[in-house]
Amino acid sequence: MATVTLENLKKSFGRTEVIHGVNIDIADGEFIVIVGPSGCGKSTLLRMVAGLETVTSGKVFIGGHLVNEREPMDRDIAMVFQNYALYPHMSVFDNMAYGLKIAGRSKAEIAERVAAAAHVLQIEPFLDRKPRELSGGQRQRVAMGRAIVRKPAVFLFDEPLSNLDAKLRVQMRLEIKQLQRELGVTSLYVTHDQVEAMTLADRMIVMNEGRADQIGAPLEVYANPQTVFVAGFIGSPPTNFLPALSVSRGSTEELLGIRPEHLRIVGPDKCELRARVVNAEALGAETLVHTRIHSGEYVTVRQEGSRPVPEEGEEVGLGWAKENEMLFFTNGARRY
Amino acid sequence: MVEKRGAALWLTHLGLIVGLFFIFFPIWLAFVASTISQPEIVRPPMPLLPGDRFLENYSKALVSGINAPVARMLFNSAVMALGIAFGKIAISLLSAFAIVYFRFPGRQLFFWLIFLTLMLPVEVRIVPTYEVAAQFGMLNSYSGLIFPLIASATATFLFRQFFLTVPDELAEAARVDGARPMRFFWDILLPMSRTNIAALFVILFIYGWNQYLWPLLITTDPSMNTIVMGIKQMFPSGDDTADWPVIMATSLLAMLPPILVVIGMQRLFIRGLVESEK
């Protein structure tokens, strides 16, 4: 159990800087999700906390101690890898016990702790098997077990669910959340999946090209994105962006962002904007209507499945409430 | 896949049996020759069925031989072949580990230097190597037989290629688990390489066993002779008559250990292949 503090953390590979200075204070027991597209530096950030990458500049504190120069094993962390990284020649029991064995724990204590972790994760029947005899979901559990058996101060997850099928992913997501709540261990979790980020996080870090664009609670980030990137990345389908002038707001330097779920299809006479329907995807519970406005931008409207589905090529009006407007400068920053 | 039925089945088997017969026949003749007496060999036609002097010839070969007892030469060969095989595996495992997992100045240079020695067979460097071995007083000793042949670029290269296929996450997971580099090497890399080690052991054992030129140079004392060169030493020079039954018995005895190694390791080899399948 520990706090984690990153202070102006930077990383360069050769001359290219890939992390441009990240600051965050993570409270004890908090679940932080680092989310962003591939190549944004989120894994590198996590690996710096783990000690698997050197820190170019800045400081990493775990439990109040500066750990920049410490080996991973001395940082009191445990990590779950994307491909699980189970030792292929060892049984599940040995995989989970390996860290404890190196730490020089007694046989009895190791057996007891592995049994307890196996019980929590419901992998007791597999303890004698080799990793290759397990399914993806079971391997995932073993990887989790290897992490929790050591009772670390911080859990680090590097896209742990991305190799699972969709159904299992949802299930494991819930289990990870529950487990983290029960154990109360500070966690950092890297993912590119915004649904995982929204559901798991106490706070999330939205990374964009090596910068933490926004740090905040999921719903706060969703409701109040600070940059064009965050507005476009969080939320599905993504936020629509229009030149602000096309709806007579702001100047040429500004973009208007409106989420698809805040748009309504209204009669062409009392609307803010006219558009032509390109196609409509009726998904049952909801319908996604893709339209194109006169200046050429595509605008997606998300409406209840019970509402009438417009015809392709139909001319419709788009309306929205003024308080849902988000205005951005074209350089990406939020105006209001 | 080819249909395995009717005449084709019999024809393919016939082809295999005939081929086997051709390859096996000389070995059979050698076996027959090792069980009969010298006059019987010399008098044509040579018999095709084993005689009754099996025990006599073989015990003569094993105990007294011609220059040195075959048992002694077998032991020498075994020490040399095992020393070379284990030594090569140990050294190349460690050097491949260094080259793949550590960043140190000149790493690439060392790799290419090792790789370069692939192009220099023993025969090319045999005179300077002999000089060095002689200066170290390693003539007529096991260390002289083993050490000059122990470095192996091929094995280093093979292990390097294997280590490169081991996912980096495994090394990282071990680091997080607290394993220092040598611990990682012992606990994880070594067990994962056991298939490769088994395969290499077979190849290197036979390589060591079949060494001819080097033992010929480095040993002058008959009690240090290895079996492969020993067979050659048994051939008569000048007017001596060759004791062919004993020579044939020695040849067959010389073939035995490599065959046993191949058969014994094959089982492990296949089990290793099946087990490490991911």
Interface residues (C-beta under 8 A of the other chain):
Chain A: A50 G51 L52 E71 P72 M73 I77 A78 M79 F81 Q82 N83 A85 L86 Y87 P88 H89 Y98 G99 I102 A103 K130 R132 R146 R150
Chain B: P167 E169 L170 E172 A173 A174 R175 V176 D177 G178 A179 R183 D187 I188 P191 M192 E275 S276 E277 K278
